Amino acid sequence: MKLVVVNLRTGKCLGDRIKLAADDRTRKVGLLDRDSLEPGEGLLIAPGNAIHTIGMRFPISVAFLGEDGEILRIWTCPPGIKRVSQAGAITVLELPCGALDRSLPGDRLSLQKLSEA
């Protein structure tokens, strides 16, 4: 399943090809099998409140999300970090670096299924 993610405060589409990592396999692999993320791509880890970037080959922008898609914390995460977590987060959104530059903690994100025509 792919999702479209929009920041409701700014109206900016943060990604229109966001993959959902909701099972053990997709959550463990995450972005480790990628060399980069293109604009519009990303990964939503659900449920989740922590990530690592050990073995990754590129930095990412990360939003830890609470209830109703509220951004609790934004972090630019370089490769090689053992663990980053956020209390109260229920999902984690991983995007290309810079994709969250206009977003702020407290913003709400809308996550919708991409219609498969």
Backbone bond lengths (Angstrom), bond angles and torsions (degrees), N, CA, C in turn:
res aa  C-N    CA-C-N  psi(-1)  N-CA   C-N-CA  omega(-1)  CA-C   N-CA-C  phi
1 M - - - 1.449 - - 1.524 109.07 -
2 K 1.333 115.45 140.65 1.458 121.01 175.92 1.522 109.19 -118.33
3 L 1.333 114.52 150.84 1.452 121.76 -176.29 1.521 111.20 -124.29
4 V 1.327 114.90 158.44 1.454 123.13 168.89 1.525 106.00 -110.91
5 V 1.343 116.77 131.99 1.464 121.34 -178.41 1.523 109.13 -120.87
6 V 1.348 115.44 126.20 1.461 121.70 -178.87 1.519 109.02 -126.97
7 N 1.337 116.56 135.34 1.459 121.80 172.86 1.527 106.44 -78.63
8 L 1.331 117.60 118.31 1.462 121.65 -175.77 1.528 112.86 -69.81
9 R 1.329 118.72 -27.37 1.474 120.35 178.64 1.513 111.19 -73.58
10 T 1.326 117.12 -47.17 1.468 120.92 -175.57 1.518 113.15 -90.32
11 G 1.336 116.89 -20.42 1.455 120.60 -175.03 1.515 113.37 77.88
12 K 1.321 116.92 1.79 1.464 121.12 -176.91 1.525 110.87 -78.47
13 C 1.339 115.39 133.23 1.462 120.67 172.66 1.527 107.28 -78.37
14 L 1.326 116.70 117.73 1.458 121.74 -179.15 1.514 111.91 -84.88
15 G 1.312 116.38 -22.03 1.454 120.72 178.08 1.510 110.74 -174.91
16 D 1.318 115.50 140.97 1.460 119.80 178.15 1.525 111.85 -118.40
17 R 1.335 115.58 6.53 1.463 121.54 176.67 1.529 108.73 -139.02
18 I 1.325 115.23 58.80 1.457 121.71 -178.45 1.524 108.74 -92.15
19 K 1.315 116.81 120.00 1.469 120.80 177.63 1.525 109.46 -83.74
20 L 1.311 115.83 148.48 1.454 121.99 177.56 1.522 109.36 -99.21
21 A 1.325 116.29 126.16 1.470 122.38 174.48 1.517 107.02 -108.73
22 A 1.339 115.94 95.72 1.461 120.21 -174.15 1.518 113.34 -118.95
23 D 1.329 118.31 -5.15 1.459 119.59 177.78 1.532 108.93 -117.24
24 D 1.326 115.41 168.30 1.470 119.67 -175.26 1.523 112.85 -55.66
25 R 1.321 117.72 -43.87 1.449 120.96 -176.60 1.531 111.95 -63.88
26 T 1.328 116.97 -51.78 1.469 119.53 -177.43 1.523 111.75 -68.15
27 R 1.320 117.46 -30.87 1.466 120.17 177.73 1.523 111.19 -71.00
28 K 1.350 117.64 -38.36 1.473 120.82 179.52 1.523 111.41 -69.04
29 V 1.325 117.43 -41.89 1.462 121.11 -179.68 1.523 110.29 -72.42
30 G 1.328 117.02 -43.04 1.456 120.60 179.34 1.516 111.70 51.96
31 L 1.335 116.19 -123.47 1.461 122.21 178.85 1.524 112.20 -105.24
32 L 1.330 117.05 11.51 1.467 120.57 -176.49 1.524 113.44 -63.59
33 D 1.322 117.63 -23.28 1.459 120.32 -179.29 1.532 112.78 -91.67
34 R 1.322 116.48 9.74 1.470 121.74 -177.32 1.518 110.62 -109.73
35 D 1.343 116.27 150.48 1.459 122.26 173.29 1.523 111.13 -95.01
36 S 1.333 117.06 -17.89 1.463 121.92 -179.38 1.524 108.67 -171.05
37 L 1.319 114.65 172.44 1.462 122.14 170.49 1.519 107.20 -119.92
38 E 1.309 116.69 131.86 1.454 121.53 175.47 1.528 108.85 -83.00
39 P 1.338 118.19 156.61 1.464 119.53 174.63 1.529 110.05 -53.42
40 G 1.318 116.16 134.81 1.458 121.77 -178.66 1.514 114.45 94.34
41 E 1.342 117.25 -17.66 1.461 120.93 179.15 1.520 110.08 -90.39
42 G 1.327 116.24 160.97 1.447 121.55 175.99 1.510 110.83 177.17
43 L 1.325 114.36 -176.50 1.453 121.42 -179.52 1.519 108.66 -139.94
44 L 1.331 116.12 131.30 1.459 122.31 174.58 1.521 107.67 -108.88
45 I 1.328 116.21 116.85 1.460 122.18 179.31 1.524 107.80 -95.55
46 A 1.341 115.21 116.60 1.457 119.67 -176.04 1.528 109.94 -143.06
47 P 1.307 117.78 125.31 1.464 125.85 -6.20 1.518 110.14 -76.43
48 G 1.320 115.08 161.71 1.455 119.85 177.09 1.513 111.60 179.74
49 N 1.325 115.11 150.04 1.464 121.05 176.15 1.525 111.91 -140.70
50 A 1.359 116.00 9.74 1.462 120.02 -178.84 1.524 109.57 -152.33
51 I 1.326 115.62 152.06 1.465 121.63 175.65 1.518 108.66 -140.37
52 H 1.337 115.28 170.04 1.463 122.10 168.00 1.515 107.11 -139.90
53 T 1.318 117.05 160.75 1.463 120.14 177.64 1.527 111.02 -125.10
54 I 1.317 116.58 23.87 1.463 120.25 176.07 1.530 107.64 -67.19
55 G 1.312 116.33 127.53 1.457 121.72 -179.64 1.518 114.35 89.43
56 M 1.325 117.64 -6.99 1.460 119.88 177.38 1.524 109.70 -77.89
57 R 1.331 115.12 156.45 1.460 120.87 -176.64 1.522 113.31 -110.73
58 F 1.336 117.42 6.31 1.466 119.97 -177.49 1.530 109.19 -156.18
59 P 1.334 117.00 154.10 1.466 120.22 177.07 1.529 110.60 -78.18
60 I 1.330 115.56 158.38 1.462 121.34 178.82 1.521 110.09 -136.71
61 S 1.322 115.53 158.88 1.464 121.99 168.52 1.521 107.23 -96.79
62 V 1.321 116.15 136.61 1.459 121.19 -173.59 1.533 109.42 -127.22
63 A 1.332 115.47 134.55 1.460 121.19 172.29 1.522 108.02 -120.09
64 F 1.317 116.20 123.66 1.456 122.20 174.01 1.522 106.49 -90.63
65 L 1.325 116.67 123.98 1.458 121.28 -172.93 1.523 111.94 -112.25
66 G 1.320 114.56 138.70 1.454 121.42 175.54 1.522 110.26 -100.82
67 E 1.324 114.85 -157.24 1.462 121.26 179.05 1.523 110.25 -57.28
68 D 1.312 116.10 147.32 1.466 123.05 176.53 1.526 113.52 57.95
69 G 1.329 117.92 24.54 1.464 121.12 176.39 1.512 114.79 73.37
70 E 1.334 118.04 17.96 1.465 120.59 179.53 1.531 110.47 -72.61
71 I 1.331 115.76 131.41 1.464 120.54 176.20 1.525 108.56 -74.96
72 L 1.330 115.88 119.73 1.461 121.33 177.74 1.522 111.38 -92.22
73 R 1.334 116.01 -33.97 1.469 120.41 -176.57 1.524 108.44 -158.00
74 I 1.324 115.46 142.93 1.460 122.43 174.93 1.517 107.52 -120.70
75 W 1.312 115.64 137.46 1.462 119.07 -177.08 1.513 109.22 -147.08
76 T 1.332 117.43 137.35 1.457 121.84 169.42 1.513 106.65 -92.16
77 C 1.315 115.70 119.72 1.451 121.51 -170.01 1.531 110.62 -112.93
78 P 1.331 118.34 113.17 1.459 120.76 177.03 1.529 110.72 -77.23
79 P 1.322 117.59 163.61 1.463 119.83 174.93 1.533 110.87 -60.39
80 G 1.334 115.96 151.79 1.460 121.18 173.01 1.512 116.82 90.34
81 I 1.319 118.53 8.09 1.471 121.59 179.47 1.532 108.73 -84.16
82 K 1.348 115.71 129.94 1.472 120.04 -177.69 1.516 112.75 -67.06
83 R 1.331 117.69 -46.69 1.459 119.34 -176.48 1.520 110.10 -162.98
84 V 1.318 114.51 134.81 1.461 122.79 171.50 1.514 105.42 -130.23
85 S 1.324 116.79 129.86 1.462 119.20 -178.95 1.519 109.92 -139.71
86 Q 1.319 114.83 167.07 1.457 120.80 178.67 1.522 108.94 -144.59
87 A 1.322 115.78 118.99 1.465 120.22 176.02 1.519 109.26 -59.96
88 G 1.317 116.56 138.51 1.453 122.01 178.04 1.519 114.69 86.96
89 A 1.331 117.55 -12.40 1.465 119.88 178.61 1.525 109.75 -72.52
90 I 1.325 114.84 143.03 1.460 119.16 176.44 1.529 111.48 -117.15
91 T 1.327 116.84 -17.18 1.457 122.28 174.44 1.522 109.34 -143.33
92 V 1.338 115.38 159.26 1.460 121.51 178.18 1.524 107.64 -129.47
93 L 1.327 115.79 129.31 1.461 122.19 179.16 1.520 108.87 -107.99
94 E 1.339 116.79 122.18 1.456 123.02 179.28 1.520 108.50 -109.35
95 L 1.340 115.84 125.59 1.460 122.59 -175.43 1.525 110.38 -133.66
96 P 1.342 117.28 167.22 1.462 119.00 174.34 1.532 110.70 -60.67
97 C 1.327 116.35 149.65 1.466 120.48 177.78 1.529 110.01 -53.67
98 G 1.319 114.98 134.39 1.453 121.14 177.91 1.514 114.23 93.25
99 A 1.320 118.03 -15.09 1.463 120.49 -177.21 1.527 112.53 -64.78
100 L 1.332 117.19 -22.44 1.470 121.22 -178.32 1.526 112.73 -104.58
101 D 1.327 117.81 13.96 1.465 120.97 -174.30 1.527 114.26 -57.10
102 R 1.324 119.54 -34.21 1.471 121.58 -179.38 1.524 112.78 -95.76
103 S 1.319 116.71 -0.60 1.467 120.83 -179.84 1.521 110.45 -89.55
104 L 1.322 115.94 153.21 1.464 122.30 -177.91 1.524 109.95 -134.35
105 P 1.341 117.13 151.66 1.464 118.37 170.25 1.532 109.36 -54.69
106 G 1.299 115.81 137.37 1.462 121.37 -176.28 1.521 112.94 100.67
107 D 1.333 117.59 -23.84 1.463 120.06 174.76 1.523 108.90 -62.73
108 R 1.323 116.08 151.72 1.463 121.32 175.14 1.517 109.21 -108.70
109 L 1.320 115.49 138.95 1.445 121.49 177.69 1.524 109.64 -107.26
110 S 1.318 115.99 139.35 1.450 122.51 172.77 1.517 107.29 -97.09
111 L 1.343 116.45 126.73 1.454 122.25 178.28 1.517 107.17 -116.86
112 Q 1.333 115.86 118.52 1.455 120.06 -178.61 1.516 110.02 -130.00
113 K 1.342 115.27 144.71 1.464 120.80 175.90 1.520 109.03 -61.93
114 L 1.323 114.66 137.31 1.454 120.62 174.10 1.517 107.18 -76.71
115 S 1.327 115.59 124.82 1.464 118.06 -179.70 1.523 109.42 -66.12
116 E 1.310 114.44 133.48 1.462 120.20 -177.60 1.518 108.22 -104.59
117 A 1.328 114.79 95.38 1.467 120.11 -177.13 1.502 111.35 -87.83
